[in-house]
Amino acid sequence: MPPTDYDLIIIGAGPAGSTTARFAAEAGLRVLLVDKRQELGAPIQCSGAISGHGLAAAGIDADPEFIHEAIYGFAIYDQEGERTVHDYRLLKPDEYGAAEGKKPLGYVVDRRRFDRYLMTQAERAGAGVWLKTEGLGYQPTDDGHCTVSLRRYNQDLRLTTRVLVGADGLQSQVGRWAGLQTHIKITELAGCLQFIVDGVETEGLLEIVTGHEWAPGGYAWVFPKGHGYAEIGLGVIATMTDKPAQWHLDKFIRQSFFRRRFANSRVLEVQGGGVPLAAPLRTQYADNLILVGDAARHVNPITGGGLHTAVAGGKIAADFLIGHLGDGLPLQDGALRAYQTLWLEELGEKMWKLYGIKTDIFHNMNIQQRDRQLYATMSDYFSPTSEFKKI
Amino acid sequence: MSKQQPVLFSIGWNACINCGACVAICPQEAGFVSPFDTIAVDRPCDIACLLCEAICPVDTITHVPVLQQVAQPALATALRRTRSAPPTHPGEL
Protein backbone atom coordinates (compact mmCIF):
# COMPACT_ATOMS: atom_id res chain seq x y z
CA MET A 1 0.00 0.00 0.00
CA PRO A 2 1.29 3.47 -0.77
CA PRO A 3 2.36 5.49 2.25
CA THR A 4 0.14 8.23 3.58
CA ASP A 5 1.18 11.64 4.84
CA TYR A 6 -0.01 10.68 8.35
CA ASP A 7 -1.39 7.74 10.26
CA LEU A 8 -3.87 9.99 12.04
CA ILE A 9 -5.22 13.43 11.33
CA ILE A 10 -7.17 14.75 14.29
CA ILE A 11 -9.50 17.70 13.80
CA GLY A 12 -10.02 19.65 17.02
CA ALA A 13 -7.41 20.18 19.75
CA GLY A 14 -9.68 20.06 22.76
CA PRO A 15 -9.16 17.59 25.59
CA ALA A 16 -10.37 14.58 23.55
CA GLY A 17 -8.35 15.34 20.41
CA SER A 18 -5.16 16.25 22.23
CA THR A 19 -5.34 13.17 24.46
CA THR A 20 -5.83 10.93 21.43
CA ALA A 21 -2.92 12.68 19.72
CA ARG A 22 -0.61 12.41 22.69
CA PHE A 23 -1.02 8.67 23.32
CA ALA A 24 -0.94 7.85 19.61
CA ALA A 25 2.21 9.90 19.06
CA GLU A 26 3.88 8.37 22.13
CA ALA A 27 3.31 4.95 20.55
CA GLY A 28 5.05 6.10 17.37
CA LEU A 29 2.10 6.85 15.11
CA ARG A 30 2.51 9.79 12.73
CA VAL A 31 -0.07 12.26 14.04
CA LEU A 32 -1.25 15.66 12.83
CA LEU A 33 -3.48 17.58 15.24
CA VAL A 34 -5.24 20.62 13.80
CA ASP A 35 -7.51 23.27 15.24
CA LYS A 36 -9.08 26.22 13.50
CA ARG A 37 -8.80 28.50 16.52
CA GLN A 38 -5.96 30.85 17.40
CA GLU A 39 -6.29 30.16 21.10
CA LEU A 40 -7.39 26.83 22.51
CA GLY A 41 -10.10 26.55 25.14
CA ALA A 42 -11.77 29.75 24.01
CA PRO A 43 -14.49 30.75 23.73
CA ILE A 44 -15.04 28.89 26.99
CA GLN A 45 -18.18 26.74 26.90
CA CYS A 46 -17.54 24.70 30.03
CA SER A 47 -17.45 25.02 33.79
CA GLY A 48 -14.13 23.17 33.96
CA ALA A 49 -14.76 20.54 36.64
CA ILE A 50 -12.87 17.24 36.47
CA SER A 51 -12.19 14.58 39.08
CA GLY A 52 -8.69 13.75 40.24
CA HIS A 53 -9.41 10.19 39.18
CA GLY A 54 -10.35 11.39 35.69
CA LEU A 55 -7.05 13.18 35.27
CA ALA A 56 -4.98 10.32 36.68
CA ALA A 57 -6.69 7.66 34.54
CA ALA A 58 -5.75 9.62 31.43
CA GLY A 59 -2.18 10.06 32.61
CA ILE A 60 -2.54 13.79 33.18
CA ASP A 61 -0.67 15.36 36.09
CA ALA A 62 -2.62 17.87 38.16
CA ASP A 63 -0.32 20.67 37.02
CA PRO A 64 -0.67 24.09 38.69
CA GLU A 65 -0.38 25.53 35.17
CA PHE A 66 -4.06 24.83 34.54
CA ILE A 67 -5.71 24.39 37.94
CA HIS A 68 -7.97 27.15 39.21
CA GLU A 69 -8.98 25.49 42.45
CA ALA A 70 -9.02 22.14 44.21
CA ILE A 71 -12.39 20.56 45.01
CA TYR A 72 -13.16 18.40 48.04
CA GLY A 73 -16.78 17.47 47.58
CA PHE A 74 -20.29 18.40 46.57
CA ALA A 75 -23.35 20.17 47.90
CA ILE A 76 -26.65 19.41 46.18
CA TYR A 77 -29.58 21.74 46.85
CA ASP A 78 -33.28 21.34 46.35
CA GLN A 79 -35.41 24.19 45.09
CA GLU A 80 -35.90 25.72 48.54
CA GLY A 81 -32.25 25.52 49.54
CA GLU A 82 -32.19 22.35 51.63
CA ARG A 83 -28.93 20.62 50.89
CA THR A 84 -27.11 17.31 50.91
CA VAL A 85 -23.37 17.66 51.43
CA HIS A 86 -20.74 15.10 50.49
CA ASP A 87 -17.56 16.69 51.80
CA TYR A 88 -14.83 14.13 51.33
CA ARG A 89 -12.63 16.02 53.82
CA LEU A 90 -15.10 14.78 56.45
CA LEU A 91 -16.10 11.49 54.83
CA LYS A 92 -12.57 10.23 54.20
CA PRO A 93 -10.32 12.54 56.25
CA ASP A 94 -7.25 10.33 55.89
CA GLU A 95 -7.38 10.54 52.11
CA TYR A 96 -8.84 13.91 51.12
CA GLY A 97 -7.86 17.37 52.27
CA ALA A 98 -5.56 20.30 51.72
CA ALA A 99 -2.89 19.14 54.17
CA GLU A 100 0.30 17.48 53.06
CA GLY A 101 -0.10 13.81 52.25
CA LYS A 102 -3.76 14.28 51.38
CA LYS A 103 -5.29 14.98 47.99
CA PRO A 104 -8.17 16.88 46.44
CA LEU A 105 -11.16 15.01 45.06
CA GLY A 106 -11.06 17.01 41.86
CA TYR A 107 -10.34 20.35 40.29
CA VAL A 108 -11.84 23.26 38.47
CA VAL A 109 -9.48 23.91 35.58
CA ASP A 110 -8.78 26.91 33.40
CA ARG A 111 -9.93 25.64 30.02
CA ARG A 112 -7.59 27.90 28.07
CA ARG A 113 -4.56 26.63 29.94
CA PHE A 114 -5.82 23.06 30.29
CA ASP A 115 -6.41 22.69 26.56
CA ARG A 116 -3.08 24.28 25.73
CA TYR A 117 -1.33 22.05 28.28
CA LEU A 118 -2.83 18.91 26.72
CA MET A 119 -1.92 20.09 23.23
CA THR A 120 1.63 20.75 24.42
CA GLN A 121 1.81 17.20 25.78
CA ALA A 122 0.76 15.92 22.35
CA GLU A 123 3.31 18.14 20.63
CA ARG A 124 6.08 16.98 22.96
CA ALA A 125 5.11 13.36 22.27
CA GLY A 126 5.80 14.01 18.59
CA ALA A 127 2.46 15.04 17.11
CA GLY A 128 2.40 17.82 14.55
CA VAL A 129 0.20 20.64 15.82
CA TRP A 130 -1.30 23.27 13.55
CA LEU A 131 -3.50 26.08 14.78
CA LYS A 132 -5.54 28.28 12.41
CA THR A 133 -6.24 25.14 10.40
CA GLU A 134 -9.80 24.23 9.55
CA GLY A 135 -11.06 20.89 8.27
CA LEU A 136 -13.14 21.21 5.09
CA GLY A 137 -13.94 17.64 4.13
CA TYR A 138 -12.70 14.10 3.75
CA GLN A 139 -12.94 11.33 1.21
CA PRO A 140 -12.14 7.64 1.68
CA THR A 141 -10.06 6.32 -1.22
CA ASP A 142 -9.93 2.97 -3.01
CA ASP A 143 -6.51 2.15 -1.57
CA GLY A 144 -8.08 1.91 1.91
CA HIS A 145 -6.92 5.32 3.12
CA CYS A 146 -8.53 8.74 2.90
CA THR A 147 -7.78 12.30 1.89
CA VAL A 148 -8.51 15.24 4.15
CA SER A 149 -9.00 18.80 2.93
CA LEU A 150 -7.73 21.51 5.23
CA ARG A 151 -7.40 25.26 5.08
CA ARG A 152 -4.46 26.75 6.94
CA TYR A 153 -4.06 30.53 7.06
CA ASN A 154 -6.19 30.74 3.90
CA GLN A 155 -4.15 28.11 2.08
CA ASP A 156 -5.95 24.99 0.89
CA LEU A 157 -4.19 21.69 1.51
CA ARG A 158 -5.03 18.09 0.81
CA LEU A 159 -3.34 15.41 2.90
CA THR A 160 -3.63 11.65 3.03
CA THR A 161 -4.09 9.70 6.23
CA ARG A 162 -5.10 6.27 7.39
CA VAL A 163 -7.66 7.50 9.92
CA LEU A 164 -9.37 10.84 10.47
CA VAL A 165 -10.38 11.53 14.07
CA GLY A 166 -13.24 13.98 14.50
CA ALA A 167 -12.69 15.78 17.81
CA ASP A 168 -14.39 18.96 16.73
CA GLY A 169 -16.85 19.33 19.55
CA LEU A 170 -20.57 19.41 19.89
CA GLN A 171 -20.92 21.46 16.71
CA SER A 172 -19.01 18.68 14.92
CA GLN A 173 -18.94 18.98 11.18
CA VAL A 174 -16.69 15.92 10.73
CA GLY A 175 -19.47 13.53 11.74
CA ARG A 176 -21.81 15.24 9.30
CA TRP A 177 -19.26 14.82 6.47
CA ALA A 178 -19.52 11.08 6.99
CA GLY A 179 -23.31 11.23 7.05
CA LEU A 180 -23.46 10.04 10.65
CA GLN A 181 -26.65 10.66 12.62
CA THR A 182 -25.40 13.50 14.80
CA HIS A 183 -28.66 15.37 15.20
CA ILE A 184 -29.53 16.08 18.82
CA LYS A 185 -33.06 16.63 20.06
CA ILE A 186 -34.01 20.05 21.41
CA THR A 187 -35.22 18.27 24.55
CA GLU A 188 -31.70 16.96 25.16
CA LEU A 189 -29.48 19.99 24.57
CA ALA A 190 -29.33 22.40 27.49
CA GLY A 191 -28.72 26.04 26.69
CA CYS A 192 -26.18 27.12 29.32
CA LEU A 193 -24.86 30.44 30.54
CA GLN A 194 -22.40 31.18 33.32
CA PHE A 195 -20.76 34.20 34.84
CA ILE A 196 -17.32 34.25 36.41
CA VAL A 197 -17.87 36.51 39.39
CA ASP A 198 -16.02 38.23 42.18
CA GLY A 199 -17.58 38.68 45.59
CA VAL A 200 -19.14 35.23 46.09
CA GLU A 201 -17.74 32.98 48.82
CA THR A 202 -17.22 29.28 48.16
CA GLU A 203 -16.10 26.41 50.37
CA GLY A 204 -14.17 23.98 48.17
CA LEU A 205 -17.35 22.23 47.05
CA LEU A 206 -19.10 21.96 43.71
CA GLU A 207 -22.59 23.25 44.46
CA ILE A 208 -25.50 22.03 42.37
CA VAL A 209 -28.95 23.56 42.61
CA THR A 210 -31.89 21.56 41.33
CA GLY A 211 -35.47 22.66 40.87
CA HIS A 212 -37.70 23.59 37.95
CA GLU A 213 -38.12 27.07 39.39
CA TRP A 214 -34.45 27.90 38.79
CA ALA A 215 -33.36 25.74 35.88
CA PRO A 216 -36.18 23.96 34.02
CA GLY A 217 -34.80 20.77 32.47
CA GLY A 218 -31.31 21.25 33.88
CA TYR A 219 -29.72 22.60 37.04
CA ALA A 220 -27.85 25.63 38.33
CA TRP A 221 -24.35 25.60 39.78
CA VAL A 222 -21.90 27.57 41.89
CA PHE A 223 -18.30 26.41 41.47
CA PRO A 224 -15.14 27.80 43.08
CA LYS A 225 -12.90 29.34 40.43
CA GLY A 226 -9.73 30.15 42.37
CA HIS A 227 -8.34 33.47 43.60
CA GLY A 228 -11.62 34.16 45.39
CA TYR A 229 -13.67 33.98 42.20
CA ALA A 230 -16.64 31.75 41.57
CA GLU A 231 -18.69 30.70 38.60
CA ILE A 232 -22.46 30.91 38.72
CA GLY A 233 -24.33 29.25 35.89
CA LEU A 234 -27.25 27.20 34.76
CA GLY A 235 -28.59 25.19 31.86
CA VAL A 236 -32.18 24.99 30.69
CA ILE A 237 -34.09 22.90 28.17
CA ALA A 238 -35.81 25.12 25.61
CA THR A 239 -39.00 23.08 25.50
CA MET A 240 -39.51 23.51 29.25
CA THR A 241 -39.36 27.30 29.28
CA ASP A 242 -40.16 30.14 26.93
CA LYS A 243 -37.30 32.21 28.34
CA PRO A 244 -33.60 32.04 27.42
CA ALA A 245 -30.92 30.86 29.86
CA GLN A 246 -29.90 34.47 30.41
CA TRP A 247 -33.31 35.29 31.88
CA HIS A 248 -33.18 32.27 34.19
CA LEU A 249 -29.66 33.07 35.37
CA ASP A 250 -30.68 36.61 36.19
CA LYS A 251 -33.67 35.28 38.13
CA PHE A 252 -31.51 32.72 39.95
CA ILE A 253 -29.07 35.41 41.05
CA ARG A 254 -31.74 37.91 42.13
CA GLN A 255 -34.50 35.71 43.52
CA SER A 256 -33.17 32.34 44.68
CA PHE A 257 -32.28 31.41 48.26
CA PHE A 258 -28.75 32.53 47.31
CA ARG A 259 -29.80 36.11 46.56
CA ARG A 260 -28.05 37.51 49.63
CA ARG A 261 -24.94 35.47 48.94
CA PHE A 262 -24.92 36.83 45.36
CA ALA A 263 -25.87 40.40 46.29
CA ASN A 264 -22.33 41.74 45.91
CA SER A 265 -21.34 39.61 42.92
CA ARG A 266 -19.61 41.37 40.08
CA VAL A 267 -19.41 39.72 36.67
CA LEU A 268 -15.88 39.25 35.31
CA GLU A 269 -16.58 36.96 32.35
CA VAL A 270 -19.60 35.69 30.43
CA GLN A 271 -19.52 32.17 29.03
CA GLY A 272 -22.06 29.85 27.50
CA GLY A 273 -22.66 26.76 25.47
CA GLY A 274 -24.89 23.91 24.52
CA VAL A 275 -24.51 20.99 26.88
CA PRO A 276 -25.93 17.65 25.76
CA LEU A 277 -27.93 15.75 28.37
CA ALA A 278 -28.25 12.97 25.86
CA ALA A 279 -27.13 9.50 24.89
CA PRO A 280 -23.80 8.96 23.15
CA LEU A 281 -23.97 8.79 19.35
CA ARG A 282 -25.19 5.37 18.27
CA THR A 283 -22.64 5.28 15.48
CA GLN A 284 -19.28 6.89 16.17
CA TYR A 285 -17.34 5.54 13.21
CA ALA A 286 -17.37 5.51 9.42
CA ASP A 287 -14.88 4.57 6.72
CA ASN A 288 -11.44 5.78 7.90
CA LEU A 289 -13.12 7.88 10.57
CA ILE A 290 -13.90 7.84 14.26
CA LEU A 291 -15.34 10.48 16.57
CA VAL A 292 -14.20 11.31 20.11
CA GLY A 293 -15.26 13.71 22.85
CA ASP A 294 -18.25 16.00 22.44
CA ALA A 295 -18.31 15.17 18.72
CA ALA A 296 -19.27 11.59 19.69
CA ARG A 297 -21.41 13.03 22.49
CA HIS A 298 -19.18 11.50 25.14
CA VAL A 299 -20.83 13.62 27.81
CA ASN A 300 -22.30 12.52 31.12
CA PRO A 301 -26.10 12.77 30.58
CA ILE A 302 -26.79 13.46 34.26
CA THR A 303 -24.19 16.09 35.04
CA GLY A 304 -23.39 17.40 31.57
CA GLY A 305 -19.75 16.91 32.50
CA GLY A 306 -17.56 16.22 29.49
CA LEU A 307 -13.94 16.62 30.54
CA HIS A 308 -13.40 13.24 32.17
CA THR A 309 -15.30 11.46 29.43
CA ALA A 310 -13.31 13.36 26.77
CA VAL A 311 -9.86 12.47 28.07
CA ALA A 312 -10.93 8.91 28.95
CA GLY A 313 -12.43 8.49 25.48
CA GLY A 314 -9.35 10.00 23.88
CA LYS A 315 -7.16 7.43 25.57
CA ILE A 316 -9.49 4.59 24.54
CA ALA A 317 -9.42 5.84 20.94
CA ALA A 318 -5.62 6.06 20.95
CA ASP A 319 -5.21 2.61 22.49
CA PHE A 320 -7.55 1.17 19.88
CA LEU A 321 -5.86 2.91 16.95
CA ILE A 322 -2.37 1.94 18.09
CA GLY A 323 -3.38 -1.71 18.03
CA HIS A 324 -5.56 -1.56 14.94
CA LEU A 325 -3.09 0.38 12.78
CA GLY A 326 -0.17 -1.56 14.19
CA ASP A 327 -1.78 -4.78 13.01
CA GLY A 328 -2.47 -3.28 9.59
CA LEU A 329 -6.18 -4.09 9.85
CA PRO A 330 -8.76 -2.71 7.39
CA LEU A 331 -10.18 0.77 7.94
CA GLN A 332 -13.29 0.69 5.81
CA ASP A 333 -16.54 -1.25 5.47
CA GLY A 334 -17.36 -1.21 9.15
CA ALA A 335 -13.90 -2.25 10.34
CA LEU A 336 -13.73 0.63 12.82
CA ARG A 337 -16.82 -0.56 14.63
CA ALA A 338 -14.35 -2.28 16.95
CA TYR A 339 -13.48 1.17 18.34
CA GLN A 340 -17.05 1.76 19.36
CA THR A 341 -17.30 -1.70 20.90
CA LEU A 342 -14.21 -1.05 23.00
CA TRP A 343 -15.51 2.37 24.05
CA LEU A 344 -18.87 0.91 25.07
CA GLU A 345 -17.18 -1.72 27.20
CA GLU A 346 -14.87 0.70 28.96
CA LEU A 347 -17.11 3.76 29.32
CA GLY A 348 -20.16 3.86 27.10
CA GLU A 349 -22.36 1.29 28.76
CA LYS A 350 -22.25 3.28 32.01
CA MET A 351 -23.22 6.39 30.07
CA TRP A 352 -26.16 4.61 28.47
CA LYS A 353 -27.29 3.55 31.95
CA LEU A 354 -27.04 7.14 33.18
CA TYR A 355 -29.02 8.23 30.15
CA GLY A 356 -31.77 5.80 31.16
CA ILE A 357 -31.87 7.26 34.67
CA LYS A 358 -31.96 10.81 33.33
CA THR A 359 -34.68 9.99 30.83
CA ASP A 360 -36.86 8.42 33.52
CA ILE A 361 -36.65 11.61 35.57
CA PHE A 362 -37.51 14.00 32.78
CA HIS A 363 -40.30 11.86 31.38
CA ASN A 364 -42.19 12.54 34.59
CA MET A 365 -44.52 15.41 33.77
CA ASN A 366 -45.34 16.11 37.43
CA ILE A 367 -42.92 18.92 38.20
CA GLN A 368 -42.84 18.45 41.98
CA GLN A 369 -42.20 14.73 41.69
CA ARG A 370 -39.60 15.33 39.02
CA ASP A 371 -37.82 17.91 41.19
CA ARG A 372 -37.69 15.44 44.09
CA GLN A 373 -36.37 12.70 41.78
CA LEU A 374 -33.68 14.96 40.35
CA TYR A 375 -32.58 16.11 43.79
CA ALA A 376 -32.45 12.54 45.08
CA THR A 377 -30.60 11.31 41.99
CA MET A 378 -28.03 14.11 42.08
CA SER A 379 -27.54 13.64 45.82
CA ASP A 380 -26.98 9.93 45.32
CA TYR A 381 -24.83 10.37 42.23
CA PHE A 382 -22.16 12.34 44.09
CA SER A 383 -22.24 10.23 47.25
CA PRO A 384 -19.30 7.99 48.16
CA THR A 385 -21.50 4.94 47.66
CA SER A 386 -22.55 5.85 44.12
CA GLU A 387 -21.90 3.14 41.57
CA PHE A 388 -21.06 5.88 39.06
CA LYS A 389 -18.26 7.68 40.85
CA LYS A 390 -15.81 6.51 38.20
CA ILE A 391 -17.45 8.68 35.56
CA MET B 1 -42.50 25.93 15.88
CA SER B 2 -41.64 24.82 12.35
CA LYS B 3 -42.35 27.03 9.38
CA GLN B 4 -42.52 25.98 5.77
CA GLN B 5 -41.15 29.18 4.36
CA PRO B 6 -37.35 29.57 4.08
CA VAL B 7 -35.88 32.15 6.41
CA LEU B 8 -32.74 34.23 6.58
CA PHE B 9 -31.25 34.37 10.06
CA SER B 10 -29.81 37.46 11.65
CA ILE B 11 -27.56 37.40 14.71
CA GLY B 12 -27.25 40.27 17.13
CA TRP B 13 -23.47 40.07 17.44
CA ASN B 14 -23.42 42.41 20.40
CA ALA B 15 -25.09 39.77 22.57
CA CYS B 16 -23.65 36.65 20.87
CA ILE B 17 -21.24 34.81 23.18
CA ASN B 18 -19.97 32.42 20.46
CA CYS B 19 -21.20 29.44 22.44
CA GLY B 20 -21.99 27.29 19.41
CA ALA B 21 -25.31 26.01 20.75
CA CYS B 22 -27.10 27.12 17.56
CA VAL B 23 -24.77 25.05 15.38
CA ALA B 24 -25.02 22.10 17.77
CA ILE B 25 -28.82 21.98 17.55
CA CYS B 26 -28.99 22.72 13.82
CA PRO B 27 -30.31 19.74 11.80
CA GLN B 28 -28.81 21.05 8.55
CA GLU B 29 -26.10 19.01 6.90
CA ALA B 30 -22.45 20.05 7.20
CA GLY B 31 -21.52 23.60 6.36
CA PHE B 32 -24.50 25.68 7.47
CA VAL B 33 -22.18 27.76 9.62
CA SER B 34 -20.78 31.27 9.62
CA PRO B 35 -17.08 32.12 9.99
CA PHE B 36 -17.92 32.99 13.62
CA ASP B 37 -19.15 29.49 14.52
CA THR B 38 -22.79 30.42 14.47
CA ILE B 39 -25.46 29.23 12.08
CA ALA B 40 -25.10 30.72 8.60
CA VAL B 41 -26.50 34.19 8.08
CA ASP B 42 -25.52 34.67 4.43
CA ARG B 43 -28.00 32.27 2.84
CA PRO B 44 -31.55 31.10 3.46
CA CYS B 45 -32.40 28.19 5.69
CA ASP B 46 -34.95 25.98 3.97
CA ILE B 47 -35.78 23.93 7.06
CA ALA B 48 -36.77 26.93 9.20
CA CYS B 49 -37.24 24.77 12.30
CA LEU B 50 -36.03 27.73 14.40
CA LEU B 51 -34.44 25.45 17.01
CA CYS B 52 -31.37 27.68 16.96
CA GLU B 53 -33.49 30.59 18.14
CA ALA B 54 -35.02 28.44 20.89
CA ILE B 55 -31.68 27.18 22.25
CA CYS B 56 -29.75 30.48 22.15
CA PRO B 57 -28.82 31.26 25.79
CA VAL B 58 -28.83 34.99 25.12
CA ASP B 59 -31.81 35.11 22.75
CA THR B 60 -29.91 36.89 20.01
CA ILE B 61 -31.03 35.05 16.85
CA THR B 62 -33.89 36.41 14.75
CA HIS B 63 -35.10 35.72 11.22
CA VAL B 64 -36.95 37.22 8.32
CA PRO B 65 -38.93 35.14 5.82
CA VAL B 66 -37.44 34.85 2.36
CA LEU B 67 -40.24 36.06 0.15
CA GLN B 68 -38.84 35.66 -3.34
CA GLN B 69 -39.41 31.95 -3.71
CA VAL B 70 -38.44 31.89 -7.40
CA ALA B 71 -35.23 33.82 -7.04
CA GLN B 72 -34.22 32.07 -3.84
CA PRO B 73 -32.68 28.87 -5.27
CA ALA B 74 -30.64 30.95 -7.69
CA LEU B 75 -29.51 33.13 -4.82
CA ALA B 76 -28.56 30.12 -2.77
CA THR B 77 -26.61 28.65 -5.66
CA ALA B 78 -24.81 31.90 -6.25
CA LEU B 79 -23.89 32.20 -2.59
CA ARG B 80 -22.77 28.60 -2.44
CA ARG B 81 -20.51 29.16 -5.42
CA THR B 82 -18.85 32.22 -3.99
CA ARG B 83 -18.54 31.33 -0.33
CA SER B 84 -15.54 29.46 0.94
CA ALA B 85 -17.24 26.79 2.96
CA PRO B 86 -17.28 23.04 3.40
CA PRO B 87 -18.80 20.80 0.73
CA THR B 88 -22.54 20.42 0.58
CA HIS B 89 -22.55 16.64 0.38
CA PRO B 90 -21.07 14.42 3.05
CA GLY B 91 -17.68 13.15 2.10
CA GLU B 92 -17.33 15.27 -0.99
CA LEU B 93 -14.12 17.27 -1.32
HADDOCK unambig.tbl for C-alpha pairs under 7 A between the chains (distance, minus, plus):
assign (segid A and resid 43 and name CA) (segid B and resid 18 and name CA) 6.60 0.50 0.50
assign (segid A and resid 43 and name CA) (segid B and resid 19 and name CA) 6.95 0.50 0.50
assign (segid A and resid 45 and name CA) (segid B and resid 19 and name CA) 6.03 0.50 0.50
assign (segid A and resid 136 and name CA) (segid B and resid 86 and name CA) 4.83 0.50 0.50
assign (segid A and resid 137 and name CA) (segid B and resid 86 and name CA) 6.39 0.50 0.50
assign (segid A and resid 137 and name CA) (segid B and resid 87 and name CA) 6.72 0.50 0.50
assign (segid A and resid 137 and name CA) (segid B and resid 91 and name CA) 6.18 0.50 0.50
assign (segid A and resid 137 and name CA) (segid B and resid 92 and name CA) 6.58 0.50 0.50
assign (segid A and resid 137 and name CA) (segid B and resid 93 and name CA) 5.46 0.50 0.50
assign (segid A and resid 138 and name CA) (segid B and resid 91 and name CA) 5.33 0.50 0.50
assign (segid A and resid 138 and name CA) (segid B and resid 92 and name CA) 6.73 0.50 0.50
assign (segid A and resid 138 and name CA) (segid B and resid 93 and name CA) 6.15 0.50 0.50
assign (segid A and resid 139 and name CA) (segid B and resid 91 and name CA) 5.15 0.50 0.50
assign (segid A and resid 139 and name CA) (segid B and resid 92 and name CA) 6.29 0.50 0.50
assign (segid A and resid 139 and name CA) (segid B and resid 93 and name CA) 6.57 0.50 0.50
assign (segid A and resid 149 and name CA) (segid B and resid 93 and name CA) 6.83 0.50 0.50
assign (segid A and resid 170 and name CA) (segid B and resid 24 and name CA) 5.62 0.50 0.50
assign (segid A and resid 171 and name CA) (segid B and resid 20 and name CA) 6.52 0.50 0.50
assign (segid A and resid 171 and name CA) (segid B and resid 23 and name CA) 5.43 0.50 0.50
assign (segid A and resid 171 and name CA) (segid B and resid 24 and name CA) 4.28 0.50 0.50
assign (segid A and resid 173 and name CA) (segid B and resid 30 and name CA) 5.42 0.50 0.50
assign (segid A and resid 176 and name CA) (segid B and resid 29 and name CA) 6.19 0.50 0.50
assign (segid A and resid 176 and name CA) (segid B and resid 30 and name CA) 5.28 0.50 0.50
assign (segid A and resid 176 and name CA) (segid B and resid 90 and name CA) 6.35 0.50 0.50
assign (segid A and resid 177 and name CA) (segid B and resid 30 and name CA) 6.17 0.50 0.50
assign (segid A and resid 177 and name CA) (segid B and resid 90 and name CA) 3.89 0.50 0.50
assign (segid A and resid 177 and name CA) (segid B and resid 91 and name CA) 4.93 0.50 0.50
assign (segid A and resid 178 and name CA) (segid B and resid 90 and name CA) 5.39 0.50 0.50
assign (segid A and resid 178 and name CA) (segid B and resid 91 and name CA) 5.61 0.50 0.50
assign (segid A and resid 179 and name CA) (segid B and resid 90 and name CA) 5.59 0.50 0.50
assign (segid A and resid 183 and name CA) (segid B and resid 27 and name CA) 5.79 0.50 0.50
assign (segid A and resid 184 and name CA) (segid B and resid 25 and name CA) 6.08 0.50 0.50
assign (segid A and resid 186 and name CA) (segid B and resid 25 and name CA) 6.75 0.50 0.50
assign (segid A and resid 186 and name CA) (segid B and resid 51 and name CA) 6.98 0.50 0.50
assign (segid A and resid 191 and name CA) (segid B and resid 21 and name CA) 6.85 0.50 0.50
assign (segid A and resid 191 and name CA) (segid B and resid 55 and name CA) 5.45 0.50 0.50
assign (segid A and resid 191 and name CA) (segid B and resid 56 and name CA) 6.43 0.50 0.50
assign (segid A and resid 191 and name CA) (segid B and resid 57 and name CA) 5.30 0.50 0.50
assign (segid A and resid 192 and name CA) (segid B and resid 57 and name CA) 6.05 0.50 0.50
assign (segid A and resid 193 and name CA) (segid B and resid 57 and name CA) 6.24 0.50 0.50
assign (segid A and resid 238 and name CA) (segid B and resid 54 and name CA) 5.82 0.50 0.50
assign (segid A and resid 238 and name CA) (segid B and resid 55 and name CA) 5.71 0.50 0.50
assign (segid A and resid 244 and name CA) (segid B and resid 56 and name CA) 6.71 0.50 0.50
assign (segid A and resid 244 and name CA) (segid B and resid 57 and name CA) 5.11 0.50 0.50
assign (segid A and resid 244 and name CA) (segid B and resid 58 and name CA) 6.06 0.50 0.50
assign (segid A and resid 244 and name CA) (segid B and resid 59 and name CA) 5.86 0.50 0.50
assign (segid A and resid 245 and name CA) (segid B and resid 57 and name CA) 4.60 0.50 0.50
assign (segid A and resid 245 and name CA) (segid B and resid 58 and name CA) 6.62 0.50 0.50
assign (segid A and resid 246 and name CA) (segid B and resid 57 and name CA) 5.73 0.50 0.50
assign (segid A and resid 246 and name CA) (segid B and resid 58 and name CA) 5.42 0.50 0.50
assign (segid A and resid 271 and name CA) (segid B and resid 17 and name CA) 6.64 0.50 0.50
assign (segid A and resid 272 and name CA) (segid B and resid 17 and name CA) 6.63 0.50 0.50
assign (segid A and resid 272 and name CA) (segid B and resid 19 and name CA) 5.15 0.50 0.50
assign (segid A and resid 273 and name CA) (segid B and resid 19 and name CA) 4.30 0.50 0.50
assign (segid A and resid 273 and name CA) (segid B and resid 20 and name CA) 6.12 0.50 0.50
assign (segid A and resid 273 and name CA) (segid B and resid 21 and name CA) 5.46 0.50 0.50
assign (segid A and resid 274 and name CA) (segid B and resid 19 and name CA) 6.97 0.50 0.50
assign (segid A and resid 274 and name CA) (segid B and resid 20 and name CA) 6.78 0.50 0.50
assign (segid A and resid 274 and name CA) (segid B and resid 21 and name CA) 4.33 0.50 0.50
assign (segid A and resid 274 and name CA) (segid B and resid 24 and name CA) 6.99 0.50 0.50
